């Protein structure tokens, strides 16, 4: 009986694979400006408070709040303008009751000030005198020292994938060099006597290599470093030699095609020969992508994907991406981008099997409709025409038209 008829649910298969993996790759220090998308290897500690001085959040006048109590348009408070606060420097003045200082957004509050009144609520009364047309509370329009973070705070924990906000925060505390986890190296091997490079002129019976490039893009997006090992013919010795080299140089090896029960499909045999424990899962209860192979050899993950482009990409998102994240030590994966919609037509499914269906999002007066994009799993442009994927869970035998669904954006 072909091994892949012993099917595991996708989550159970993934947990089986992850439980056999060894430690993540080592860390390296890089320029923070180059760290977008990288993952922190150690926690980042704030060396000083942020802000490090009390600042105004508006253009106006730094004041002693008590001087404005009871003020209004009918009965303004009158304050003497003692100085103008220079930007990028200390105020150089100490406020006393009845005085104020002209201040700009981001300026440092002078000593004695505890609030700022917006310029919109003031008007000039005389030389060096200003009318305050409304009362202001203590702390109003002011950023206090350490209001964002205090000195010694852990501002970013280990295992965080850095985005624009994190890069800005690191620069704000002067963290211009950063320890990040080295990108996991993912070896990608295409197999099949019929597969040729994308720049080849096709002969009868040949197809261009799609998977190596879709998977390479997926790996980069997930935070890995893809290494392409070319196209290997359906010969055991050649496949084993290339897979052995890839395993030596990479943290994860992916072979596309060669995962079915065909006698010419050699992936499972190659994985078993590369080291213990070898193949852990041969067959996952999911469509597309049932004949998926998950293995661990010498502590490294080895994944055999179906050859059909749609199947390969869907399965890679379910297994390759989580392995990359595990190697990176990501402690909090951001939610996968998704959108709520309603199904446009009935979709049937087999109970006990998880189905992933490509859909287009079509605007309607009631919100988005998820319109299935039907096509066989070897037709890549079916996936190109889709906006996302809808999952039909294993405990359902389909979804009804009009039913709310979550569309995971491609």
KEKE-3310 file (N, C-alpha, C; in steps of 0.2 Angstrom, whole numbers, plus 5000, padded with zeros to 4 digits):
npx = (5004:5003:5013:5007:4994:4991:4986:4989:4982:4985:4990:4994:5003:5013:5017:5023:5034:5041:5044:5055:5065:5081:5091:5089:5097:5113:5117:5120:5128:5121:5119:5107:5099:5098:5090:5076:5063:5071:5075:5075:5089:5092:5085:5081:5087:5082:5093:5092:5079:5064:5053:5069:5068:5056:5044:5035:5020:5014:5012:5014:5012:5023:5018:5014:5002:4992:4991:4982:4969:4952:4952:4945:4937:4929:4935:4950:4967:4981:4998:5016:5027:5042:5052:5058:5058:5072:5074:5081:5089:5092:5079:5084:5078:5069:5052:5042:5027:5015:5022:5027:5033:5036:5034:5038:5032:5039:5049:5059:5053:5053:5061:5051:5039:5023:5014:5007:4999:4989:4993:4982:4973:4977:4981:4990:4993:5000:5016:5027:5017:5004:4987:4978:4966:4959:4957:4971:4976:4987:5001:4995:4996:5010:5024:5030:5046:5052:5039:5036:5046:5055:5072:5081:5070:5064:5062:5061:5058:5067:5066:5057:5051:5056:5049:5044:5040:5047:5060:5061:5059:5071:5081:5077:5082:5095:5101:5110:5117:5113:5109:5104:5095:5103:5098:5089:5095:5088:5088:5083:5077:5073:5064:5063:5062:5055:5056:5062:5074:5067:5071:5072:5069:5054:5052:5042:5033:5039:5041:5042:5052:5043:5041:5053:5055:5044:5044:5056:5053:5043:5050:5060:5051:5046:5057:5068:5083:5085:5092:5096:5097:5095:5089:5085:5087:5076:5083:5090:5104:5109:5100:5101:5115:5114:5105:5112:5122:5115:5109:5121:5124:5113:5099:5087:5079:5071:5062:5054:5041:5042:5036:5025:5018:5023:5034:5045:5047:5057:5060:5056:5064:5077:5077:5076:5088:5097:5099:5095:5080:5074:5060:5046:5033:5022:5011:4998:4982:4975:4969:4974:4988:4991:5001:5012:5029:5037:5052:5066:5083:5097:5094:5090:5077:5068:5058:5047:5038:5023:5023:5015:5011:5002:4998:5011:5014:5004:5006:5019:5016:5010:5019:5033:5035:5031:5042:5053:5050:5051:5065:5070:5066:5055:5044:5032:5021:5015:4998:4991:4988:4972:4954:4937:4924:4910:4904:4902:4896:4890:4902:4909:4916:4927:4923:4934:4945:4956:4953:4960:4955:4957:4952:4943:4941:4927:4919:4904:4887:4885:4897:4913:4912:4918:4924:4926:4940:4941:4951:4964:4977:4990:4990:4996:4992:4979:4980:4987:4977:4969:4964:4966:4965:4953:4949:4942:4937:4942:4932:4920:4909:4908:4905:4892:4884:4884:4889:4899:4916:4934:4946:4962:4975:4984)
npy = (4994:5011:5023:5036:5035:5033:5045:5060:5073:5091:5100:5091:5084:5094:5097:5085:5086:5098:5094:5086:5094:5103:5115:5133:5143:5152:5168:5185:5201:5216:5231:5241:5248:5239:5230:5227:5215:5206:5195:5197:5192:5193:5201:5218:5232:5247:5260:5273:5284:5287:5299:5308:5320:5332:5336:5347:5344:5352:5368:5382:5389:5387:5384:5387:5377:5381:5395:5397:5393:5394:5403:5410:5414:5425:5430:5431:5424:5433:5433:5435:5435:5426:5421:5413:5396:5388:5377:5361:5363:5368:5377:5388:5397:5399:5397:5407:5410:5418:5419:5414:5404:5405:5391:5377:5363:5348:5355:5358:5358:5372:5374:5373:5374:5366:5362:5365:5377:5377:5387:5391:5394:5406:5424:5439:5451:5463:5470:5457:5450:5439:5434:5421:5410:5399:5387:5376:5359:5351:5344:5344:5343:5339:5328:5317:5313:5298:5293:5285:5274:5268:5270:5255:5247:5233:5234:5228:5211:5195:5186:5193:5199:5211:5227:5242:5251:5245:5247:5261:5263:5258:5266:5277:5275:5275:5263:5257:5246:5228:5213:5199:5184:5173:5171:5157:5145:5139:5125:5122:5111:5106:5093:5080:5073:5080:5093:5109:5123:5141:5149:5141:5134:5127:5109:5096:5088:5094:5105:5121:5126:5130:5130:5131:5145:5151:5146:5151:5164:5164:5159:5169:5179:5174:5175:5168:5162:5158:5145:5139:5123:5119:5108:5091:5075:5061:5051:5040:5040:5053:5062:5059:5063:5077:5081:5078:5087:5099:5097:5098:5111:5119:5123:5118:5108:5107:5098:5098:5090:5072:5066:5057:5041:5035:5024:5031:5041:5047:5054:5051:5039:5045:5054:5045:5039:5049:5051:5049:5053:5051:5049:5055:5058:5053:5059:5069:5074:5084:5095:5105:5094:5081:5071:5074:5075:5074:5075:5072:5074:5071:5081:5091:5099:5091:5092:5086:5091:5092:5091:5099:5116:5124:5116:5114:5127:5130:5120:5123:5135:5130:5121:5124:5137:5138:5130:5138:5149:5143:5140:5153:5157:5164:5172:5176:5176:5187:5189:5181:5190:5194:5193:5196:5188:5183:5168:5165:5154:5137:5126:5110:5097:5084:5076:5076:5079:5093:5107:5118:5132:5142:5159:5173:5190:5199:5215:5219:5226:5222:5219:5210:5197:5180:5172:5157:5151:5140:5127:5115:5109:5110:5121:5136:5149:5150:5152:5164:5172:5172:5180:5176:5162:5151:5141:5125:5117:5101:5095:5098:5096:5104:5121:5133:5143:5161:5159:5165:5168:5167:5174:5171:5181:5180)
npz = (5000:4996:5005:5007:5009:5022:5031:5039:5049:5045:5055:5065:5058:5056:5069:5072:5064:5069:5082:5081:5077:5078:5086:5082:5069:5071:5078:5071:5070:5064:5054:5060:5051:5041:5045:5043:5043:5049:5063:5080:5090:5103:5118:5117:5126:5134:5134:5140:5146:5136:5131:5134:5140:5146:5134:5122:5114:5105:5096:5105:5122:5135:5152:5169:5175:5185:5184:5174:5178:5179:5168:5153:5137:5140:5152:5151:5156:5160:5155:5157:5144:5145:5138:5122:5118:5112:5099:5100:5111:5128:5138:5145:5154:5169:5174:5183:5194:5184:5173:5156:5142:5125:5115:5104:5094:5100:5107:5122:5138:5149:5165:5179:5172:5169:5159:5143:5133:5119:5104:5097:5107:5112:5112:5107:5119:5122:5121:5124:5132:5134:5131:5138:5134:5138:5151:5157:5161:5172:5165:5152:5135:5135:5134:5146:5154:5150:5147:5135:5136:5150:5156:5155:5152:5144:5127:5115:5113:5112:5097:5089:5074:5064:5060:5052:5062:5073:5069:5069:5083:5088:5083:5089:5102:5100:5095:5084:5080:5079:5086:5077:5072:5061:5045:5041:5030:5015:5005:4989:4978:4962:4953:4941:4925:4915:4917:4914:4913:4916:4905:4894:4878:4875:4872:4865:4878:4888:4903:4910:4924:4938:4952:4959:4959:4964:4977:4981:4982:4992:5003:5005:5009:5021:5029:5026:5018:5002:4993:4977:4969:4957:4943:4945:4938:4937:4944:4956:4961:4957:4963:4977:4978:4976:4986:4997:4997:4998:5010:5018:5017:5020:5031:5030:5018:5003:4992:4976:4968:4965:4976:4976:4975:4964:4955:4950:4958:4970:4982:4995:4997:4996:5007:5018:5017:5020:5034:5052:5060:5048:5036:5043:5041:5028:5018:5019:5026:5016:5004:4991:4989:4995:4994:5003:5010:5025:5034:5045:5045:5053:5062:5054:5044:5031:5017:5006:4992:4983:4964:4957:4954:4961:4972:4977:4982:4991:5001:5005:5011:5022:5029:5026:5028:5043:5048:5045:5053:5065:5065:5066:5078:5081:5092:5092:5080:5068:5064:5050:5035:5032:5027:5030:5022:5011:5005:4988:4981:4983:4991:4990:5000:5007:5021:5035:5028:5025:5016:5004:4996:4981:4980:4972:4977:4977:4976:4984:4988:5001:5006:5004:4992:4991:4978:4971:4962:4951:4946:4940:4950:4944:4937:4937:4934:4939:4952:4952:4947:4959:4974:4987:4999:5005:5019:5020:5034:5041:5048:5041:5028:5017:5012:5013:5001:5003:5016:5030:5028:5031:5022:5017:5013:4998)
capx = (5000:5007:5013:5004:4987:4991:4986:4989:4979:4990:4992:4997:5009:5017:5019:5027:5040:5044:5046:5061:5071:5086:5091:5089:5104:5117:5115:5125:5126:5120:5117:5100:5096:5097:5087:5069:5061:5075:5072:5080:5092:5092:5081:5084:5085:5083:5099:5089:5072:5062:5058:5074:5067:5049:5043:5029:5017:5010:5015:5010:5016:5024:5015:5012:4995:4988:4990:4976:4963:4947:4953:4941:4937:4926:4940:4957:4972:4987:5005:5022:5032:5048:5057:5056:5062:5075:5073:5087:5093:5088:5075:5088:5074:5064:5046:5039:5020:5013:5026:5026:5038:5034:5037:5036:5031:5045:5053:5060:5049:5058:5061:5045:5033:5020:5009:5007:4993:4990:4993:4975:4969:4980:4982:4994:4989:5004:5023:5029:5011:4999:4981:4976:4958:4956:4961:4975:4977:4994:5003:4992:5001:5016:5027:5034:5052:5050:5032:5036:5050:5060:5078:5081:5065:5065:5058:5059:5060:5070:5061:5053:5052:5057:5045:5045:5039:5053:5067:5061:5060:5078:5085:5076:5086:5102:5103:5112:5119:5108:5110:5098:5096:5105:5093:5089:5096:5083:5089:5077:5078:5067:5065:5059:5065:5052:5057:5068:5074:5062:5073:5073:5064:5051:5051:5036:5033:5043:5038:5047:5052:5040:5041:5059:5055:5038:5046:5061:5050:5040:5056:5062:5045:5046:5063:5074:5088:5084:5098:5093:5101:5094:5084:5089:5083:5073:5089:5092:5111:5110:5096:5105:5121:5112:5101:5117:5126:5110:5109:5127:5125:5107:5096:5081:5080:5064:5062:5048:5039:5045:5033:5020:5019:5026:5041:5051:5047:5063:5061:5056:5070:5083:5077:5078:5096:5101:5100:5090:5075:5071:5054:5041:5026:5021:5004:4994:4975:4974:4969:4979:4995:4990:5007:5018:5033:5040:5057:5071:5089:5103:5092:5088:5070:5068:5051:5045:5032:5020:5026:5010:5013:4997:4999:5017:5014:4999:5009:5024:5014:5008:5025:5040:5035:5032:5049:5058:5049:5054:5072:5071:5064:5050:5040:5025:5020:5010:4992:4992:4984:4965:4948:4931:4919:4904:4905:4897:4893:4892:4908:4909:4922:4926:4923:4940:4950:4956:4953:4961:4952:4958:4946:4944:4937:4922:4915:4896:4885:4885:4904:4916:4911:4923:4922:4931:4944:4942:4957:4968:4983:4996:4989:4999:4988:4973:4982:4988:4970:4966:4967:4967:4963:4948:4950:4937:4940:4941:4925:4915:4908:4908:4902:4886:4884:4882:4892:4905:4923:4940:4950:4969:4977:4990)
capy = (5000:5017:5026:5042:5033:5034:5052:5064:5080:5095:5102:5085:5082:5100:5096:5080:5088:5103:5091:5083:5099:5105:5123:5138:5145:5156:5175:5189:5208:5219:5238:5242:5251:5234:5224:5226:5208:5201:5193:5199:5186:5194:5207:5225:5236:5254:5263:5279:5285:5290:5304:5309:5327:5334:5340:5349:5341:5357:5374:5386:5393:5383:5388:5384:5376:5385:5402:5397:5390:5399:5407:5408:5419:5431:5432:5428:5425:5437:5430:5438:5430:5427:5419:5408:5390:5386:5370:5357:5366:5369:5383:5394:5401:5396:5400:5409:5412:5423:5420:5409:5404:5403:5384:5374:5356:5345:5359:5356:5362:5376:5373:5376:5373:5359:5361:5369:5379:5378:5394:5393:5397:5412:5430:5444:5457:5468:5467:5452:5448:5435:5432:5414:5410:5393:5384:5370:5355:5349:5338:5344:5344:5337:5321:5317:5309:5291:5291:5280:5269:5270:5267:5248:5243:5228:5237:5223:5205:5191:5182:5198:5200:5219:5230:5249:5254:5243:5250:5268:5263:5256:5272:5282:5274:5275:5256:5257:5239:5224:5205:5196:5177:5172:5168:5150:5143:5134:5122:5121:5106:5104:5086:5078:5073:5084:5100:5113:5130:5145:5152:5136:5134:5120:5104:5092:5085:5098:5111:5125:5125:5136:5129:5134:5152:5153:5144:5155:5171:5162:5158:5176:5183:5171:5177:5163:5163:5152:5143:5135:5118:5117:5103:5085:5070:5056:5046:5040:5042:5060:5065:5058:5067:5084:5082:5077:5093:5104:5096:5100:5118:5122:5121:5115:5106:5106:5094:5098:5083:5066:5064:5053:5034:5032:5021:5035:5046:5045:5059:5047:5035:5049:5056:5040:5037:5055:5051:5047:5047:5050:5051:5055:5059:5053:5059:5074:5074:5090:5096:5101:5092:5075:5066:5078:5071:5078:5071:5076:5070:5074:5087:5096:5097:5090:5092:5084:5094:5090:5095:5104:5123:5127:5111:5116:5134:5129:5116:5126:5140:5126:5118:5127:5144:5137:5128:5144:5153:5139:5141:5160:5158:5169:5170:5179:5177:5191:5186:5181:5195:5190:5198:5192:5189:5178:5163:5166:5148:5131:5122:5103:5095:5077:5076:5073:5082:5100:5109:5125:5134:5149:5163:5180:5195:5203:5219:5219:5231:5219:5217:5206:5190:5176:5169:5152:5151:5133:5125:5110:5111:5111:5127:5141:5156:5150:5155:5171:5176:5172:5185:5173:5155:5149:5134:5121:5113:5094:5093:5100:5092:5109:5127:5135:5150:5166:5158:5169:5164:5171:5174:5172:5184:5178)
capz = (5000:4996:5012:5008:5011:5029:5031:5045:5049:5044:5061:5068:5054:5057:5076:5072:5061:5073:5088:5079:5075:5083:5088:5077:5067:5075:5077:5069:5071:5058:5054:5061:5045:5036:5049:5041:5041:5052:5069:5086:5093:5111:5120:5117:5133:5133:5138:5143:5145:5130:5129:5139:5143:5145:5128:5120:5109:5101:5096:5110:5127:5141:5157:5175:5174:5190:5181:5169:5181:5178:5162:5147:5132:5143:5157:5150:5160:5156:5157:5154:5140:5148:5133:5117:5119:5106:5097:5101:5116:5134:5137:5147:5158:5174:5174:5189:5193:5180:5167:5151:5137:5118:5113:5097:5095:5101:5111:5129:5143:5153:5172:5182:5168:5169:5154:5137:5130:5112:5102:5095:5113:5115:5108:5110:5122:5122:5120:5129:5136:5130:5134:5138:5133:5141:5157:5155:5166:5173:5160:5146:5129:5137:5135:5151:5154:5151:5145:5131:5139:5155:5156:5158:5150:5138:5122:5110:5116:5107:5093:5086:5067:5064:5054:5051:5069:5077:5067:5071:5090:5089:5081:5094:5108:5098:5094:5077:5078:5082:5085:5074:5070:5054:5041:5039:5023:5013:4999:4984:4972:4957:4951:4935:4918:4910:4920:4911:4916:4913:4899:4889:4873:4876:4867:4867:4884:4893:4906:4914:4932:4941:4959:4962:4959:4968:4983:4983:4984:4998:5008:5007:5012:5027:5032:5025:5013:4997:4988:4972:4967:4950:4941:4945:4934:4941:4945:4963:4963:4956:4968:4983:4978:4976:4992:5002:4997:5000:5018:5022:5016:5022:5037:5028:5011:5000:4985:4973:4964:4968:4983:4976:4976:4958:4956:4948:4963:4974:4987:5002:4998:4997:5014:5023:5016:5022:5041:5056:5059:5041:5034:5048:5038:5020:5017:5024:5024:5014:4997:4987:4992:4999:4995:5005:5014:5030:5037:5048:5044:5057:5065:5049:5041:5024:5015:4999:4990:4976:4959:4954:4957:4966:4977:4981:4985:4997:5006:5007:5016:5028:5032:5025:5032:5050:5049:5044:5059:5071:5065:5067:5085:5082:5098:5091:5073:5067:5061:5043:5033:5030:5026:5030:5016:5011:4999:4982:4979:4987:4990:4993:5003:5010:5028:5037:5024:5025:5009:5003:4989:4979:4978:4971:4981:4973:4980:4984:4993:5008:5008:4999:4990:4990:4972:4970:4956:4950:4941:4943:4954:4940:4933:4941:4934:4943:4958:4950:4947:4965:4979:4993:5000:5010:5021:5022:5039:5041:5051:5037:5021:5013:5014:5009:4998:5008:5023:5031:5027:5031:5016:5019:5007:4995)
cpx = (5004:5007:5008:4996:4986:4992:4985:4986:4985:4993:4996:5004:5015:5021:5024:5034:5044:5047:5053:5067:5075:5086:5091:5096:5107:5115:5121:5123:5126:5119:5109:5096:5094:5093:5079:5068:5066:5072:5077:5082:5092:5087:5085:5082:5086:5088:5097:5082:5070:5054:5063:5073:5060:5049:5036:5026:5014:5014:5011:5015:5017:5022:5015:5004:4990:4987:4984:4969:4958:4947:4948:4941:4934:4931:4946:4962:4978:4994:5010:5026:5039:5054:5054:5061:5065:5075:5080:5091:5088:5085:5079:5084:5070:5058:5044:5031:5019:5017:5025:5032:5035:5038:5034:5036:5038:5050:5054:5057:5054:5056:5055:5039:5030:5015:5010:5000:4994:4989:4986:4971:4973:4980:4986:4991:4993:5011:5025:5023:5007:4993:4980:4969:4955:4960:4965:4976:4985:4995:4999:4997:5008:5018:5031:5041:5050:5043:5032:5040:5054:5067:5078:5075:5067:5060:5056:5062:5064:5065:5056:5055:5051:5053:5047:5045:5045:5059:5067:5062:5068:5082:5083:5080:5094:5105:5104:5115:5115:5110:5104:5100:5098:5099:5094:5090:5092:5085:5083:5079:5072:5069:5061:5062:5062:5053:5063:5068:5069:5064:5074:5067:5061:5051:5045:5037:5036:5039:5043:5046:5049:5041:5048:5059:5049:5040:5052:5058:5046:5045:5058:5057:5045:5052:5069:5078:5088:5090:5095:5098:5100:5089:5088:5084:5081:5078:5091:5099:5111:5106:5099:5111:5119:5109:5106:5121:5121:5110:5115:5127:5119:5104:5089:5081:5073:5065:5055:5047:5043:5042:5027:5022:5022:5033:5047:5051:5052:5064:5061:5062:5076:5083:5079:5085:5100:5103:5094:5086:5072:5064:5049:5034:5026:5014:5001:4987:4973:4973:4970:4985:4995:4997:5013:5022:5037:5045:5062:5077:5095:5100:5089:5081:5071:5060:5051:5038:5030:5023:5021:5011:5008:4998:5006:5017:5009:5003:5015:5022:5012:5014:5031:5040:5035:5039:5054:5057:5052:5062:5074:5070:5059:5045:5033:5024:5014:5004:4993:4987:4977:4960:4942:4927:4914:4905:4900:4893:4894:4898:4908:4915:4921:4927:4930:4946:4950:4957:4955:4959:4954:4952:4948:4939:4933:4918:4908:4894:4885:4892:4907:4913:4917:4921:4927:4934:4945:4947:4961:4975:4990:4995:4990:4994:4982:4974:4984:4982:4967:4968:4969:4965:4958:4949:4944:4939:4938:4935:4919:4915:4907:4905:4897:4887:4881:4885:4898:4911:4928:4944:4957:4972:4984:4996)
cpy = (5006:5021:5032:5041:5033:5042:5055:5071:5085:5098:5097:5083:5088:5099:5091:5082:5093:5099:5088:5088:5101:5113:5127:5140:5150:5163:5179:5196:5211:5227:5238:5244:5245:5228:5223:5218:5203:5200:5194:5192:5187:5200:5213:5229:5243:5257:5269:5280:5288:5293:5305:5316:5328:5338:5342:5346:5345:5363:5378:5390:5388:5387:5384:5384:5380:5392:5402:5395:5396:5404:5405:5414:5426:5434:5429:5429:5429:5435:5434:5433:5431:5426:5415:5402:5389:5379:5367:5359:5367:5376:5389:5399:5397:5400:5401:5410:5418:5424:5414:5409:5402:5396:5381:5367:5352:5349:5356:5361:5366:5373:5377:5375:5366:5358:5366:5371:5380:5385:5396:5396:5403:5418:5435:5449:5463:5466:5463:5450:5445:5434:5424:5413:5404:5390:5377:5366:5353:5343:5339:5346:5343:5330:5321:5312:5302:5289:5286:5274:5272:5267:5260:5244:5238:5231:5232:5216:5201:5187:5187:5199:5208:5222:5238:5252:5252:5246:5258:5268:5262:5262:5277:5281:5273:5268:5255:5250:5234:5217:5202:5188:5177:5169:5161:5149:5137:5132:5120:5117:5104:5097:5085:5078:5078:5091:5103:5120:5135:5148:5147:5136:5127:5115:5100:5088:5088:5103:5115:5125:5132:5136:5132:5141:5155:5151:5149:5162:5169:5162:5165:5180:5180:5173:5172:5165:5157:5151:5138:5130:5115:5111:5096:5080:5065:5050:5046:5043:5050:5064:5065:5063:5075:5086:5082:5084:5099:5103:5098:5108:5122:5119:5117:5114:5104:5103:5095:5092:5078:5064:5059:5046:5031:5029:5025:5041:5044:5049:5055:5043:5039:5052:5051:5038:5043:5055:5050:5053:5046:5052:5050:5055:5058:5053:5064:5074:5081:5090:5103:5099:5086:5072:5070:5074:5076:5073:5075:5071:5074:5081:5092:5094:5096:5089:5091:5087:5091:5094:5100:5111:5125:5122:5113:5122:5133:5125:5119:5131:5136:5123:5121:5133:5143:5135:5134:5148:5150:5140:5148:5161:5163:5167:5172:5180:5182:5187:5186:5186:5191:5195:5194:5194:5183:5174:5165:5160:5143:5128:5115:5101:5088:5078:5072:5075:5089:5102:5116:5127:5141:5153:5170:5184:5199:5208:5219:5224:5228:5217:5213:5199:5186:5171:5163:5152:5143:5132:5119:5113:5112:5117:5134:5148:5156:5153:5162:5175:5176:5178:5182:5165:5155:5142:5131:5116:5106:5092:5095:5096:5097:5115:5129:5142:5155:5165:5162:5165:5169:5169:5176:5175:5181:5183)
cpz = (5000:5003:5012:5009:5018:5031:5038:5044:5048:5050:5065:5065:5055:5064:5076:5069:5066:5079:5087:5077:5080:5083:5081:5074:5071:5074:5074:5070:5065:5059:5055:5055:5040:5039:5048:5040:5045:5059:5075:5089:5101:5112:5119:5123:5131:5137:5142:5142:5139:5131:5135:5142:5142:5138:5126:5114:5104:5101:5101:5115:5133:5147:5164:5175:5179:5188:5177:5172:5181:5172:5157:5143:5136:5149:5156:5156:5156:5159:5153:5150:5141:5143:5127:5118:5113:5105:5097:5106:5123:5134:5140:5151:5163:5175:5182:5188:5189:5174:5162:5146:5130:5117:5107:5099:5095:5106:5119:5134:5148:5160:5175:5178:5169:5164:5148:5135:5123:5109:5100:5101:5116:5110:5111:5113:5122:5121:5126:5134:5131:5134:5133:5139:5135:5147:5154:5161:5166:5168:5153:5140:5130:5137:5141:5150:5155:5150:5140:5134:5144:5154:5159:5155:5144:5132:5117:5113:5110:5103:5090:5079:5066:5058:5055:5058:5074:5075:5069:5079:5091:5088:5087:5101:5106:5097:5087:5075:5082:5081:5083:5073:5063:5051:5039:5031:5020:5006:4995:4978:4968:4954:4945:4928:4913:4912:4917:4914:4913:4906:4893:4884:4874:4871:4869:4873:4890:4897:4910:4921:4935:4949:4962:4963:4964:4976:4986:4985:4991:5004:5010:5011:5020:5032:5031:5019:5008:4993:4983:4969:4961:4949:4941:4942:4939:4941:4953:4965:4963:4961:4975:4984:4979:4983:4998:5003:5000:5008:5021:5022:5019:5029:5036:5020:5009:4993:4982:4968:4968:4975:4982:4976:4970:4959:4954:4953:4969:4981:4994:5003:4999:5004:5019:5023:5019:5030:5045:5058:5052:5040:5041:5046:5030:5019:5022:5021:5022:5007:4995:4991:4996:5000:4997:5010:5019:5033:5040:5048:5048:5060:5061:5046:5034:5022:5008:4997:4984:4970:4956:4958:4962:4973:4981:4985:4992:5002:5009:5012:5023:5032:5031:5029:5040:5052:5050:5051:5065:5071:5068:5075:5086:5087:5097:5084:5072:5063:5053:5040:5030:5030:5027:5024:5016:5004:4994:4980:4984:4986:4993:4995:5005:5017:5030:5033:5024:5018:5009:4996:4987:4978:4976:4975:4977:4977:4979:4989:5000:5010:5003:4998:4989:4984:4970:4963:4955:4945:4944:4946:4950:4936:4937:4940:4937:4949:4957:4950:4954:4970:4986:4993:5006:5012:5023:5028:5038:5043:5047:5031:5016:5016:5010:5006:5003:5015:5024:5031:5029:5025:5018:5012:5005:4994)
residu = (UNK:UNK:UNK:UNK:UNK:UNK:UNK:UNK:UNK:UNK:UNK:UNK:UNK:UNK:UNK:UNK:UNK:UNK:UNK:UNK:UNK:UNK:UNK:UNK:UNK:UNK:UNK:UNK:UNK:UNK:UNK:UNK:UNK:UNK:UNK:UNK:UNK:UNK:UNK:UNK:UNK:UNK:UNK:UNK:UNK:UNK:UNK:UNK:UNK:UNK:UNK:UNK:UNK:UNK:UNK:UNK:UNK:UNK:UNK:UNK:UNK:UNK:UNK:UNK:UNK:UNK:UNK:UNK:UNK:UNK:UNK:UNK:UNK:UNK:UNK:UNK:UNK:UNK:UNK:UNK:UNK:UNK:UNK:UNK:UNK:UNK:UNK:UNK:UNK:UNK:UNK:UNK:UNK:UNK:UNK:UNK:UNK:UNK:UNK:UNK:UNK:UNK:UNK:UNK:UNK:UNK:UNK:UNK:UNK:UNK:UNK:UNK:UNK:UNK:UNK:UNK:UNK:UNK:UNK:UNK:UNK:UNK:UNK:UNK:UNK:UNK:UNK:UNK:UNK:UNK:UNK:UNK:UNK:UNK:UNK:UNK:UNK:UNK:UNK:UNK:UNK:UNK:UNK:UNK:UNK:UNK:UNK:UNK:UNK:UNK:UNK:UNK:UNK:UNK:UNK:UNK:UNK:UNK:UNK:UNK:UNK:UNK:UNK:UNK:UNK:UNK:UNK:UNK:UNK:UNK:UNK:UNK:UNK:UNK:UNK:UNK:UNK:UNK:UNK:UNK:UNK:UNK:UNK:UNK:UNK:UNK:UNK:UNK:UNK:UNK:UNK:UNK:UNK:UNK:UNK:UNK:UNK:UNK:UNK:UNK:UNK:UNK:UNK:UNK:UNK:UNK:UNK:UNK:UNK:UNK:UNK:UNK:UNK:UNK:UNK:UNK:UNK:UNK:UNK:UNK:UNK:UNK:UNK:UNK:UNK:UNK:UNK:UNK:UNK:UNK:UNK:UNK:UNK:UNK:UNK:UNK:UNK:UNK:UNK:UNK:UNK:UNK:UNK:UNK:UNK:UNK:UNK:UNK:UNK:UNK:UNK:UNK:UNK:UNK:UNK:UNK:UNK:UNK:UNK:UNK:UNK:UNK:UNK:UNK:UNK:UNK:UNK:UNK:UNK:UNK:UNK:UNK:UNK:UNK:UNK:UNK:UNK:UNK:UNK:UNK:UNK:UNK:UNK:UNK:UNK:UNK:UNK:UNK:UNK:UNK:UNK:UNK:UNK:UNK:UNK:UNK:UNK:UNK:UNK:UNK:UNK:UNK:UNK:UNK:UNK:UNK:UNK:UNK:UNK:UNK:UNK:UNK:UNK:UNK:UNK:UNK:UNK:UNK:UNK:UNK:UNK:UNK:UNK:UNK:UNK:UNK:UNK:UNK:UNK:UNK:UNK:UNK:UNK:UNK:UNK:UNK:UNK:UNK:UNK:UNK:UNK:UNK:UNK:UNK:UNK:UNK:UNK:UNK:UNK:UNK:UNK:UNK:UNK:UNK:UNK:UNK:UNK:UNK:UNK:UNK:UNK:UNK:UNK:UNK:UNK:UNK:UNK:UNK:UNK:UNK:UNK:UNK:UNK:UNK:UNK:UNK:UNK:UNK:UNK:UNK:UNK:UNK:UNK:UNK:UNK:UNK:UNK:UNK:UNK:UNK:UNK:UNK:UNK:UNK:UNK:UNK:UNK:UNK:UNK:UNK:UNK:UNK:UNK:UNK:UNK:UNK:UNK:UNK:UNK:UNK)
# end
